[in-house]
Amino acid sequence: MRTHFDWIEVTRDEAAALSTNVLSLAPDHLIARDDPACARVNTALRAAGYRVDELPFNAVPSTGGAFRCATLPLTRD
């Protein structure tokens, strides 16, 4: 169990672009938006040890969501 957290600070523009709205496939594997507004956050996630697969996903963010918001968790602890 992870007992500490590493922080990645995001700008207001990155937050507005939903750059932190990712889909977790495994503890170290994420799907994130392939968008210039998310590039710095995706790079920081990789530097923190995550495998980040970037996919184009622009239709849902225009309505206020991204990968996490467009999927429903099967289980959550």
Buried (B, 14 or more C-beta within 10 A) or exposed (E): EEEEEEEBEBEEEBEEBBBBBBBBEEEEEBBBBBBEBBBBBBEBBEEEEBEBEBEEBEEBBEEEBBBBBBEEEEEEE
